[in-house]
Amino acid sequence: MRTRTATAAIAAGILLTLTGCSSGDEPKPKAAQTTASAREYTAADCRTLLERNYEADANSDVSAEPECAHLPRDQYIELASSVIAGHKNDIINDASNEIAWDEAWDSTPAEQQQTVCDRLTTDGTDVVGQEMADLVDEPTGDENDMAKYFLDEKC
């Protein structure tokens, strides 16, 4: 239940990030260019932009970008939602990992946490992640992600 709640919260946060917060005054889409050289964008172009941003971990509202500006708001939201749905397994896996990493971090003494932060800052997440993988009998392959999470979220 706790994992589903966290996953739902993360998914909701991503959805809000992708679709932007609404205050009732929706931004007007950019007017379509009428010059002969203007590129005609499709819904597929907007989806590609959303996917590219998701993969780059640069989730933001792109409804005003040329690739998406021509779409009605409901179609844009549907596209953003479908991109998120396509990554639901990744989102669930990330949420599960972060819960476990948070518990591990919280059970670590403060002086050891500081040592980890110092090492991450000095040596980088790839080096420390590899060292973490070397310390366990069965590495998961997520050690670099865990090191990056600790540096970004805990240090």
C-alpha positions in Angstrom: 0.0 0.0 0.0 2.8 2.4 0.9 4.6 1.7 -2.4 1.4 2.4 -4.4 0.8 5.6 -2.5 4.4 6.8 -3.2 4.1 5.7 -6.8 0.8 7.5 -7.2 2.3 10.6 -5.6 5.3 10.5 -8.0 3.1 9.9 -11.0 0.8 12.7 -10.0 3.8 15.0 -9.6 5.2 14.1 -13.0 1.8 14.6 -14.5 1.5 18.0 -12.9 5.0 18.9 -14.1 4.3 17.8 -17.6 0.9 19.5 -17.9 1.7 22.6 -15.8 -0.4 24.0 -13.0 -3.6 25.6 -14.1 -5.1 28.6 -12.5 -8.1 28.7 -14.7 -6.5 31.1 -17.2 -5.1 28.7 -19.7 -2.3 30.1 -21.8 -3.3 30.6 -25.4 -1.5 28.4 -27.9 0.9 30.2 -30.2 -0.7 31.2 -33.4 0.2 28.9 -36.3 2.7 30.4 -38.6 1.3 30.9 -42.1 4.5 31.4 -44.0 5.3 28.8 -46.6 8.5 27.8 -44.8 6.8 27.2 -41.5 6.9 23.6 -40.3 3.6 21.9 -39.7 3.8 19.9 -36.5 1.7 16.8 -35.7 0.6 15.2 -32.4 3.4 12.7 -33.1 6.0 15.5 -32.9 4.6 16.6 -29.6 4.7 13.0 -28.3 8.3 12.8 -29.4 9.2 16.0 -27.6 7.5 14.7 -24.4 9.3 11.4 -24.6 12.6 13.1 -25.2 12.1 15.4 -22.2 11.0 12.4 -20.1 14.2 10.4 -21.0 16.3 13.5 -20.3 14.6 13.8 -16.9 13.6 17.3 -18.0 9.9 17.0 -17.3 8.1 20.3 -17.8 5.1 21.8 -19.5 5.9 22.0 -23.2 2.4 22.9 -24.4 3.6 26.2 -25.7 6.5 24.7 -27.7 5.9 24.7 -31.5 5.6 20.9 -31.5 2.6 21.0 -29.1 1.2 24.6 -29.3 -1.3 23.6 -32.0 -2.9 20.9 -30.0 -6.1 21.4 -27.9 -5.4 21.3 -24.2 -7.2 18.0 -23.7 -5.2 16.3 -26.5 -2.0 17.6 -25.0 -2.9 16.2 -21.6 -3.8 12.9 -23.2 -0.4 12.7 -24.9 1.4 13.7 -21.7 -0.5 11.1 -19.8 0.2 8.4 -22.3 3.9 9.1 -22.1 3.7 8.7 -18.3 1.7 5.5 -18.6 4.3 4.1 -21.0 6.9 4.5 -18.3 4.8 3.3 -15.3 7.1 0.3 -14.7 10.1 2.7 -14.5 8.2 5.0 -12.2 7.2 2.1 -9.9 10.7 0.7 -9.8 12.2 4.2 -9.1 9.7 4.7 -6.2 10.4 1.3 -4.7 14.1 1.9 -4.9 13.8 5.4 -3.4 11.8 4.0 -0.4 14.5 1.4 0.3 17.3 4.0 -0.2 15.6 6.4 2.1 15.3 3.7 4.8 18.9 2.8 4.4 20.0 6.5 4.6 17.8 7.2 7.7 19.3 4.2 9.5 22.9 5.4 8.8 24.6 7.4 11.5 25.0 11.1 10.7 28.8 11.0 10.6 28.7 8.2 8.1 26.2 10.1 6.0 28.6 13.0 5.9 31.4 10.7 4.8 29.2 9.4 2.0 28.4 12.9 0.9 32.0 13.9 1.0 33.0 10.9 -1.1 30.2 11.6 -3.6 31.2 15.2 -4.0 34.9 14.3 -4.3 34.9 11.1 -6.3 31.6 11.3 -8.2 28.6 9.0 -8.4 30.1 6.6 -10.9 33.1 5.8 -8.7 31.1 5.5 -5.4 28.3 3.6 -7.2 30.8 1.1 -8.4 32.4 0.8 -5.0 28.9 0.1 -3.6 28.3 -2.6 -6.2 31.7 -4.2 -5.3 30.7 -4.4 -1.6 27.6 -6.6 -2.1 27.4 -10.2 -3.2 24.7 -9.6 -5.8 24.8 -6.1 -7.2 21.4 -4.9 -8.6 22.7 -2.6 -11.3 21.1 0.4 -9.5 24.1 1.4 -7.4 25.0 4.4 -9.6 21.4 5.5 -9.5 21.5 5.2 -5.7 24.7 7.2 -5.5 23.2 9.9 -7.7 20.0 9.9 -5.6 22.0 10.3 -2.4 24.0 13.1 -3.8 21.0 14.9 -5.3 18.5 14.3 -2.5 20.4 13.7 0.8 23.7 15.6 0.6 
